[in-house]
């Protein structure tokens, strides 16, 4: 869902002028960037003139942005903030208090403090006014709005009023009374990706949660009666984070049933908090230009100061993977940055020359604002790449005595993860330039295979004679999974692009699948009495629906239903050692130990073509594929790439 699009807002100036609030309330939604904003080069976007910005929202990919102005209009961008178009729904200025977006950016919902709710289904080009029925005596001080990832389920709150939900994209609304009264100073509301789980709070009150789209509510007394200001939720609604004015940050990992207070040296006037999709990465801010970030679900925090801006910090939004950010400032402009392009360790590469630099050190083919890096990570070469095509770089800081068994890559090639037999998991954040050993999985293990989600945040690794381990925060914290009643000789694992659908194979056993990020597993058996097999390797399409597995001394097997059923597809038994497929699962390539490479362009069915590389049979060990299946790379034991 569009986590970045939910609840970005600050207090209306009419409230500040009336003295109803002691301080300006500033709210934010952010997926913390994988590369620290302190290292990124921020770009100021001149949107007309400096304005009193209130809110901003982002699509999942960070391409579509929408921002609201106090006593103004809504501005939209379809190029990550490079250019902007002003939208005036009815040609009159409004206090656009909060704005939310669907994951693709096409559906927007915004609330006007002292006005109505407005929705758009065409990226903000046209708008429809929505006027939910209000109880007598409630002033329409709309304060916060949240959206499901598809933009169908909406939830909005009124300061000194009630909660309203919609199940049809804002066409109709239902008034909710979670506190048993129509009156409460609701400050913020957050939604799960499917819109079913909601979390809200009120200033001088409690945190409340709903598990059925707002129909019923539960008061969470464990968090206490406090001056709550902002709340954020993970995509599944399990992990919550809330901030207190003049207090601390509170977190929950069980849908709000229990809470942990995260104490700071001094009480801070927190304004808002935001969460990544998995709840591991949090961002919170108070008065001033400092943002506090956490990458361990709130256990520890780091302060980051944004400098060089005009006005005061108002709101920030992020792409789903955290690589693109957009921030708005009250009395300033819109600022953006792309984490894939930043000033490198070279102090001269700070963006002042009008150029960015790629994460891996390559130059950028463009000026400030375009940020179009050559694909140096993939080894394709290019005029601006720091390393020419065909040149390999080894990290000499790692001794050569390790028995590396598997490596996985994010789709960008920036984030890598590798495992050592009799050792630990290692990760790299900059395309292998440097590596870090992780010990959060405990003692050294017989690691056999590792796989990664597209953004590199979710990893899954298997242990020969052990269990399966998963992480949802780039390897910082790991969870041991126990699919079987006993340890298994896990031999390979693969992941869908989002990390939700996993498949693992057992040497001398069966195939296992998971559709919930590795929490629960189902054992799969192949048909016709074949029984347990010496499964060697496994591959997955991006959506996880199409799977391939190979048997050493056996065949290629495929599944088109997430592993529920399997069929033999290769023509004859071989000592298969590795397999890879395109992102859609249509193109497949497998390697044979002491044989050749075999390819297929029909999802494993019909004719396979034998390919001879190197002039003779080879001790092929592994193969990898580009997303479209056109580019392949394979390695030979005791040989070449």
C-alpha positions in Angstrom: 0.0 0.0 0.0 1.0 3.6 -0.2 2.4 3.9 3.3 3.9 7.2 2.3 0.6 8.7 1.5 -1.2 8.4 4.8 -1.8 11.3 7.2 0.7 13.9 6.3 -0.5 17.1 7.8 0.0 19.9 10.3 -2.4 22.0 12.3 -4.5 24.7 10.5 -3.4 28.2 11.1 -7.0 29.1 12.2 -6.5 26.9 15.2 -3.1 28.3 15.9 -4.5 31.8 15.7 -7.5 30.9 17.9 -5.2 29.4 20.5 -6.9 26.1 20.5 -3.6 24.3 20.4 -0.4 25.3 22.3 1.8 24.5 19.3 1.5 23.8 15.6 0.7 20.2 15.0 2.8 18.7 12.3 2.1 15.2 10.9 4.2 13.1 8.6 4.1 9.8 6.8 7.4 8.3 5.7 9.1 5.0 4.9 12.6 5.5 6.2 15.0 5.5 3.3 17.4 2.6 3.0 20.1 5.2 2.4 20.2 7.8 5.2 18.8 11.2 4.1 21.9 12.7 5.6 23.9 11.3 2.7 21.5 12.2 0.0 21.5 15.4 -2.0 18.3 17.2 -1.5 16.8 19.3 -4.3 14.6 22.3 -3.7 11.7 22.4 -6.1 10.3 25.9 -6.8 6.5 25.3 -7.0 5.4 28.8 -7.9 6.5 30.8 -4.9 7.2 29.8 -1.3 3.9 28.7 0.2 2.4 27.5 3.5 2.5 23.8 2.7 0.5 21.5 5.0 0.5 18.0 3.5 2.1 15.7 1.0 1.4 12.2 -0.3 3.2 9.7 -2.6 2.5 6.8 -4.8 4.3 3.5 -4.0 7.0 4.1 -6.6 7.5 7.8 -5.6 6.6 9.0 -9.1 3.2 10.6 -8.3 3.2 13.2 -5.6 0.4 15.4 -4.3 0.8 18.3 -1.8 -1.7 20.6 -0.1 -1.4 24.3 0.8 -3.0 26.3 3.6 -5.4 28.8 2.0 -4.5 27.5 -1.5 -4.8 24.5 -3.8 -3.4 21.1 -4.3 -0.3 20.6 -6.4 0.5 17.3 -8.2 3.6 15.9 -9.9 4.0 12.9 -12.1 7.8 12.9 -12.3 8.9 12.6 -8.7 8.7 16.3 -8.0 10.6 17.7 -11.0 7.6 19.6 -12.3 4.3 20.5 -10.7 0.7 21.4 -11.7 -1.7 23.4 -9.5 -5.1 21.8 -9.1 -8.0 24.0 -7.8 -11.1 21.7 -7.3 -13.5 24.6 -7.3 -11.3 27.6 -7.8 -11.4 28.7 -4.2 -8.5 28.5 -1.7 -8.8 25.9 1.1 -6.9 24.6 4.1 -5.8 21.2 2.8 -5.1 19.6 6.1 -4.3 16.1 5.1 -4.0 14.0 1.9 -3.8 10.3 1.2 -3.0 8.3 -1.9 -3.6 4.8 -3.3 -0.5 2.8 -4.1 -0.5 3.7 -7.8 -1.2 7.4 -7.1 -4.3 7.4 -9.2 -6.8 7.8 -6.3 -6.4 10.7 -3.9 -8.4 11.7 -0.9 -7.9 15.0 0.9 -9.7 16.8 3.8 -10.2 20.5 4.2 -10.2 21.9 7.7 -13.4 23.8 8.0 -14.7 22.3 4.7 -15.3 18.9 3.1 -13.6 15.8 1.9 -12.5 15.7 -1.7 -11.6 12.7 -3.9 -9.9 12.2 -7.3 -9.6 9.1 -9.4 -7.4 10.5 -12.1 -4.2 11.5 -10.3 -5.7 14.8 -9.1 -6.8 16.2 -12.5 -10.4 16.4 -11.5 -12.0 16.3 -8.0 -15.4 15.4 -6.5 -16.6 17.1 -3.3 -17.8 14.6 -0.6 -19.9 15.8 2.3 -20.4 13.2 5.0 -23.3 13.7 7.3 -22.2 15.4 10.6 -23.9 15.2 14.0 -25.5 18.5 15.1 -23.0 20.7 16.9 -19.9 19.2 15.2 -17.9 21.7 13.2 -16.2 20.2 10.1 -12.6 20.5 11.4 -11.3 17.5 9.3 -7.9 16.7 10.6 -6.6 13.5 9.2 -7.4 11.0 6.4 -6.0 7.5 5.7 -6.4 5.2 2.7 -6.2 1.5 1.8 -3.7 0.6 -0.9 -6.4 0.4 -3.5 -8.0 3.7 -2.5 -11.4 2.0 -1.8 -11.4 2.1 2.0 -11.0 5.5 3.5 -11.1 6.7 7.1 -11.1 10.4 8.3 -11.3 12.1 11.7 -12.6 15.4 12.9 -10.9 17.3 15.7 -13.5 17.9 18.4 -15.7 15.5 16.5 -16.2 12.0 15.2 -14.7 9.3 12.9 -16.0 8.6 9.4 -15.3 5.6 7.2 -16.0 4.9 3.5 -16.0 1.6 1.7 -16.5 3.0 -1.8 -13.7 5.4 -2.4 -15.5 8.3 -0.6 -18.9 8.2 -2.3 -20.7 7.3 0.9 -19.6 7.6 4.5 -20.5 6.1 7.9 -20.2 8.0 11.2 -18.4 6.1 14.0 -18.5 6.7 17.7 -15.7 4.5 19.2 -15.6 6.4 22.5 -19.3 6.1 23.1 -19.6 9.8 22.5 -19.6 11.9 19.4 -17.0 14.3 20.9 -13.3 13.7 21.0 -10.2 15.6 19.9 -9.1 13.1 17.3 -5.6 13.9 16.0 -4.5 11.2 13.7 -5.7 8.0 12.0 -3.7 5.2 10.3 -4.8 2.2 8.2 -3.6 -1.2 7.2 -3.0 -1.8 3.5 -6.3 -3.6 3.1 -8.2 -0.9 5.1 -9.6 -3.4 7.6 -7.4 -2.4 10.6 -7.6 1.2 11.8 -5.8 2.9 14.6 -6.6 6.4 15.9 -6.1 8.5 19.0 -7.1 11.7 20.6 -5.3 14.5 22.4 -6.0 14.1 26.1 -7.3 10.5 25.8 -6.5 7.0 24.6 -5.5 5.0 21.6 -8.3 3.1 19.8 -8.2 0.3 17.3 -10.6 -1.4 14.9 -10.2 -4.7 13.1 -13.4 -4.5 10.9 -13.1 -1.3 8.9 -14.2 0.9 11.8 -17.4 -0.9 12.7 -16.3 -1.8 16.2 -13.5 -0.2 18.3 -11.4 -1.2 21.3 -9.8 1.2 23.7 -6.2 0.3 24.4 -5.8 1.2 28.1 -2.3 -0.3 28.2 -1.0 2.8 26.4 -2.5 5.1 29.0 -4.3 8.4 29.0 -2.0 10.9 27.3 -1.6 14.0 25.1 -1.4 11.8 22.0 -0.5 13.5 18.7 0.2 11.0 15.9 0.0 7.3 15.1 1.3 5.1 12.4 0.7 1.5 11.4 2.5 -1.3 9.5 0.8 -2.7 6.4 -0.8 -5.6 8.3 -1.8 -3.4 11.2 0.1 -5.5 13.8 2.8 -2.9 14.5 1.8 0.5 15.8 3.8 3.5 16.8 2.4 6.6 18.6 3.9 9.9 19.8 3.0 12.0 22.8 3.4 15.8 23.1 5.8 16.5 25.9 6.4 12.8 26.4 7.9 9.7 24.6 7.2 7.4 21.7 5.2 4.2 22.3 5.2 1.1 20.2 3.1 -2.1 19.9 3.6 -5.3 18.0 0.3 -7.0 18.7 -2.3 -4.7 17.2 -2.3 -2.4 20.2 -3.0 -4.9 23.0 0.3 -4.2 24.7 2.7 -1.3 24.5 6.3 -0.4 25.1 7.4 3.1 26.1 10.5 4.3 24.2 12.1 6.8 26.6 14.4 9.7 25.6 16.7 11.8 27.7 14.2 14.6 27.9 10.5 14.9 27.2 10.0 16.0 23.6 7.0 17.7 22.0 6.5 15.0 19.4 4.3 15.9 16.5 4.0 12.7 14.4 5.4 9.3 13.7 5.4 7.2 10.5 6.1 3.5 9.7 7.5 1.4 6.9 5.2 -1.3 5.5 6.7 -4.0 7.7 6.8 -1.7 10.8 10.6 -2.1 11.3 11.5 1.4 10.2 10.0 4.4 11.9 10.4 8.1 11.6 9.2 10.7 14.1 9.6 14.4 14.5 9.0 17.3 16.9 9.5 21.0 16.6 12.4 22.1 14.5 14.2 20.4 11.6 15.2 17.2 13.3 13.8 13.8 12.3 14.4 10.8 14.5 14.6 7.5 12.8 14.6 3.9 14.0 15.4 0.7 12.0 14.5 -1.8 14.8 10.8 -1.1 15.4 11.5 1.7 17.8 14.0 0.0 20.1 16.7 2.6 19.3 16.6 6.0 17.6 19.0 8.3 15.7 18.5 12.0 15.2 18.9 13.4 11.6 18.9 17.1 11.0 17.7 18.5 7.6 19.6 21.7 6.8 19.5 24.4 4.0 15.7 24.8 4.0 13.4 27.8 4.4 10.3 27.7 6.5 9.4 25.1 9.1 9.1 21.4 8.6 5.5 20.4 7.7 5.2 17.0 6.2 7.2 14.3 4.3 6.2 11.4 2.0 8.1 8.5 0.6 8.0 5.8 -2.0 7.3 2.3 -0.7 10.9 1.3 -0.8 12.1 4.5 0.7 14.4 5.6 -2.1 12.5 8.7 -3.1 11.4 11.3 -0.6 9.4 14.5 -0.8 9.2 17.1 2.0 7.1 20.3 2.3 7.9 23.2 4.4 5.5 25.8 5.9 6.7 29.1 4.4 9.0 27.3 2.0 9.1 25.0 -1.0 9.0 21.3 -1.8 12.2 19.3 -1.4 13.0 15.9 -2.9 15.8 13.4 -3.1 16.5 10.1 -4.7 18.5 7.7 -2.5 20.0 6.0 -5.5 21.9 9.2 -6.4 23.8 11.0 -3.8 27.1 12.8 -3.0 29.7 10.0 -2.7 32.5 9.7 -0.2 34.4 12.1 -2.5 33.8 15.5 -0.9 33.9 17.1 -4.4 30.9 15.1 -5.4 28.3 17.0 -3.4 25.9 18.0 -6.2 27.3 21.5 -6.5 28.6 20.7 -9.9 25.1 20.0 -11.1 25.6 16.3 -11.3 24.6 13.4 -9.1 26.5 10.2 -8.6 25.3 6.6 -8.6 25.1 4.5 -5.4 27.9 2.4 -6.8 30.1 5.3 -7.7 29.3 5.7 -11.3 28.5 9.2 -12.7 25.0 10.2 -13.6 23.9 10.9 -17.2 22.0 14.1 -16.4 21.8 17.2 -14.4 20.3 17.9 -11.0 16.7 16.8 -11.1 16.9 14.0 -13.6 19.0 11.5 -11.6 19.3 8.9 -14.3 22.1 6.6 -13.4 23.7 4.3 -15.9 23.1 0.7 -14.9 26.6 0.1 -13.6 25.4 -2.4 -11.0 24.2 -4.9 -13.7 27.6 -4.9 -15.4 26.2 -3.6 -18.7 28.8 -1.0 -19.0 28.2 2.6 -20.3 30.1 5.8 -20.8 29.5 7.0 -17.2 30.2 3.8 -15.4 33.1 3.8 -13.0 33.9 0.2 -14.0 34.0 -0.9 -17.6 32.0 -4.0 -18.8 33.7 -7.3 -18.0 35.8 -5.9 -15.1 35.3 -7.6 -11.7 36.1 -6.1 -8.3 36.9 -8.2 -5.3 36.4 -7.1 -1.7 39.9 -7.7 -0.2 38.7 -6.8 3.3 37.1 -10.3 3.5 39.5 -13.1 3.9 39.3 -15.8 1.2 39.0 -18.8 3.5 35.2 -18.7 3.7 33.0 -21.3 2.1 30.4 -19.1 0.4 27.3 -21.1 -0.6 24.8 -18.6 -1.9 24.2 -14.9 -2.8 21.1 -12.9 -3.5 20.5 -9.4 -4.9 17.8 -6.7 -4.8 16.4 -5.7 -8.2 18.6 -2.6 -8.3 21.7 -4.6 -7.6 22.6 -2.2 -4.7 21.7 -4.5 -1.8 23.4 -7.9 -1.7 23.2 -10.8 0.8 25.4 -13.8 1.0 25.8 -16.8 3.3 28.8 -18.9 4.5 28.7 -22.6 5.2 29.9 -22.8 8.8 29.7 -19.0 9.2 27.2 -16.2 9.1 25.1 -14.0 6.8 26.9 -11.1 5.1 25.2 -8.0 3.5 26.3 -5.2 1.3 24.4 -1.9 0.8 26.4 -0.6 -2.1 26.6 -3.3 -4.8 29.4 -5.2 -3.0 31.7 -2.3 -2.4 31.8 -3.2 1.3 30.3 -6.0 3.3 29.1 -6.4 6.9 28.9 -9.7 8.8 25.6 -10.2 10.7 25.6 -12.2 13.9 22.0 -11.6 14.9 21.2 -15.2 14.0 23.5 -16.5 16.8 26.3 -19.0 16.3 27.8 -20.0 13.0 25.5 -22.3 10.9 25.6 -24.5 7.9 23.9 -21.8 5.7 23.0 -23.3 2.3 20.9 -20.7 0.4 19.6 -17.1 0.7 16.9 -15.2 -1.3 15.8 -11.5 -1.3 12.7 -9.4 -2.0 13.0 -6.9 -4.9 13.8 -4.0 -2.5 16.3 -6.1 -0.5 14.4 -5.5 2.8 13.1 -9.0 3.2 15.6 -11.9 3.2 15.1 -15.6 3.8 17.9 -18.1 4.4 18.0 -21.9 5.0 20.3 -24.0 7.1 21.4 -27.6 6.1 20.4 -29.7 9.1 18.6 -26.7 10.7 15.6 -24.4 10.1 14.6 -21.4 8.0 15.4 -17.8 9.0 13.6 -14.6 7.8 14.1 -10.9 8.3 12.0 -7.9 7.2 14.4 -5.1 8.0 17.4 -5.7 5.7 19.0 -8.3 8.0 19.0 -6.3 11.2 16.8 -8.7 13.1 16.0 -12.3 12.2 13.3 -14.8 13.2 13.9 -18.5 13.2 11.0 -20.4 11.5 10.2 -24.1 12.2 8.3 -25.4 9.2 8.8 -29.1 10.2 8.6 -30.9 13.5 12.3 -31.7 13.2 15.2 -30.0 11.5 15.6 -30.6 7.8 18.4 -30.6 5.2 17.3 -27.4 3.7 19.1 -26.9 0.4 17.7 -23.9 -1.5 15.1 -21.1 -1.1 13.5 -18.6 -3.4 11.3 -15.5 -2.9 8.6 -13.5 -4.7 9.4 -9.9 -5.4 7.4 -8.7 -2.3 8.9 -11.3 -0.1 5.5 -12.8 0.8 5.6 -16.0 -1.2 8.5 -18.3 -0.4 9.5 -21.7 -1.6 12.2 -24.0 -0.1 13.4 -27.5 -0.9 14.9 -30.2 1.2 17.8 -32.5 0.1 16.2 -36.0 0.3 12.9 -34.5 1.2 10.0 -32.4 -0.2 9.1 -28.9 -1.3 7.7 -26.4 1.2 5.9 -23.1 0.5 4.8 -20.1 2.5 2.4 -17.3 1.6 2.9 -15.1 4.7 6.5 -14.1 4.7 7.6 -17.4 6.2 5.4 -17.4 9.3 3.6 -20.6 8.3 4.7 -23.3 5.9 3.0 -26.1 3.9 4.8 -29.3 2.8 4.2 -30.2 -0.9 4.7 -33.6 -2.4 5.1 -34.3 -6.1 2.7 -36.7 -7.9 2.9 -40.2 -9.2 4.6 -41.7 -6.2 8.0 -40.0 -6.8 8.4 -39.4 -3.1 11.2 -37.4 -1.5 13.9 -36.2 -3.9 17.4 -34.8 -3.8 16.2 -31.3 -4.5 19.1 -29.1 -5.5 17.7 -25.7 -6.3 14.5 -23.6 -6.8 13.4 -20.5 -8.6 10.3 -18.2 -8.4 8.6 -15.7 -10.6 8.2 -12.2 -9.3 4.6 -12.7 -8.1 5.5 -16.1 -6.7 2.8 -18.0 -8.7 5.2 -19.8 -11.0 7.9 -22.0 -9.4 10.7 -24.2 -10.7 12.7 -26.8 -8.8 15.4 -29.2 -10.0 16.6 -32.6 -8.7 20.2 -33.7 -8.8 20.0 -36.9 -11.0 16.4 -36.1 -11.8 14.2 -33.6 -13.6 12.9 -30.0 -13.7 9.6 -29.6 -11.9 7.3 -26.7 -12.3 4.2 -25.2 -10.5 1.8 -22.6 -11.8 -0.3 -22.3 -8.6 2.2 -21.1 -5.9 3.4 -24.6 -5.3 0.1 -26.3 -4.6 0.7 -28.8 -7.5 3.8 -29.8 -9.4 4.5 -31.3 -12.9 7.6 -32.8 -14.5 8.8 -30.6 -17.4 12.3 -31.6 -18.4 12.8 -34.3 -21.1 15.4 -36.5 -19.3 17.1 -36.9 -16.0 20.2 -34.8 -15.5 22.5 -33.8 -12.6 20.7 -30.4 -12.4 22.5 -28.0 -10.1 20.8 -24.6 -10.6 17.8 -23.0 -12.2 16.6 -19.4 -12.8 13.6 -17.8 -14.5 12.4 -14.4 -15.8 10.2 -12.3 -13.6 7.0 -13.6 -15.3 8.2 -17.2 -15.2 8.0 -17.7 -19.0 11.7 -18.0 -19.6 13.7 -20.7 -17.7 17.4 -21.7 -17.7 18.9 -24.6 -15.8 22.5 -25.8 -15.5 23.8 -29.4 -15.2 26.8 -30.5 -13.2 29.1 -32.2 -15.8 26.8 -31.2 -18.6 25.4 -28.1 -20.4 22.9 -25.3 -20.0 19.3 -25.9 -20.9 16.8 -23.1 -21.8 13.1 -22.9 -22.3 10.8 -20.0 -23.3 7.4 -21.6 -22.5 7.4 -21.7 -18.7 9.2 -25.1 -18.8 6.8 -26.8 -21.1 7.4 -28.3 -24.6 10.9 -28.1 -26.0 14.0 -27.4 -24.0 17.2 -26.4 -25.9 20.6 -27.6 -24.9 23.2 -24.8 -24.9 27.0 -25.5 -25.0 29.1 -22.9 -23.4 32.9 -23.0 -23.2 33.2 -25.6 -26.0 32.5 -28.7 -23.8 30.5 -29.9 -20.8 31.3 -28.1 -17.6 30.8 -28.4 -13.8 28.0 -25.9 -13.8 27.1 -24.7 -10.3 24.6 -21.8 -10.5 22.7 -19.5 -12.9 20.9 -16.2 -12.6 18.6 -14.3 -14.9 17.6 -10.7 -15.6 13.9 -9.8 -15.1 13.0 -10.2 -18.8 15.1 -13.4 -19.1 17.2 -12.1 -21.9 20.4 -11.8 -19.9 21.9 -14.9 -18.1 25.0 -15.4 -16.1 26.3 -18.8 -15.0 29.3 -20.1 -13.1 31.5 -23.2 -13.3 33.2 -24.8 -10.3 36.9 -24.6 -11.0 36.2 -22.6 -14.1 34.8 -19.3 -15.3 31.8 -17.1 -15.4 
